[in-house]
Every structure is written in C-alpha cells, then in structure tokens.
C-alpha cells in the first residue's frame, strides 16, 4: 500500500548547499526521481550516482517525508594545476589527488606543479594522480603556509621529481629542495 500511495510521490529535490549541483545535473536527477515513490528510491543508489562526478567528494541522501529527497553535497576544490610535460595539458587536481579536469592553458591563480620527470601516465578525470611525492608535497605546502616565512614568500612553482622529492621556487627567492619525508625528519 505504501508503494502505491500517491501521497509519497517525490515532488521536490532539496540540495544543500544551494547551487552545489549544476542545472544540468539537477535536471537529470529530477527526470529520474520526481514522481517516483519515496520508498522505492534508494538513497545509497542516488549517492553513488552523484559520486561518479569527481568534483563531489561526499554525497548524503535522505528521505524527508512525505515528498522530498534531501541531498547534501561536499565538493572537492581545485588544489593545484599539474603539467606532466612542457607541452602537455594542465590537469586540475584536488588535494586528495583526484583529477578534476584538464585544460590547454595555465591558470595563474592556481598553484603550479611541474611533474616532468614523473613516471605517471597521462591523467584521467576522476582517477587519482599517483605520483610518489604528491601527499608529501601537500603536507609541505600546508606547513609552508602556516610558517611565518610562508606568509611573506609565495611559492611560484612546485616541482616533483621521479623519486618523489619536492622543490618550491619562490617568487622573490631561491628554489628550496626537500628530500622525501622531510616533515618526518624535522619532527
């Protein structure tokens, strides 16, 4: 009886934060789920569908009786731009290493990472950038931004070599080279 009750047909998708999903994505979801019975829609299935978009880090879907499907979305933000060869594309990378997309022109407002020596194959949207020094580089950047010197000296370019070593080229200073596990050795 609950499945046949028209009082439980989904009439609204409530997304938070507002605007987290594109109009196209909202249209797709509305076509799939509006006027479906709230009990027949699997929140897990909807969540898995949303997580196929690499820009979405987490999606929580719940039923709100009698006629609403609530969707909470946490986005991945672009952490940096990575180039694997001097003439290659610029890949947008999230802090957790997920590739968010690629472009042919450099964005000067993003951190720039040269990984020319990296044995990494061409990157694919939605897959992880598996360079051996990436996690360490993220930790070094975080430590640098907290340090007083990091507040006055901005990083112009970051380099990752094939061994996982990290170098920072400063805007008004020298290039700093860090061996693997630098932060562990300093602590």
Buried (B, 14 or more C-beta within 10 A) or exposed (E): EEEEEEEBEBEEBEBEEEEBBEEEBBEEBEEBBBEEBBEEBEBEEBBEBBBEBBBBBEBBBEBEEEBBBBBBBEBBEBBBBBBBEEEBBBBBBBBEBBBBBBEEEEEEEBBBBBBEBBEBEEBEBBEBBEBBBBEBBBBBBEEBEEEEEBEEBBBBBBBBBBEBBBBBBBEEBEEBEBEBEBEEEEE
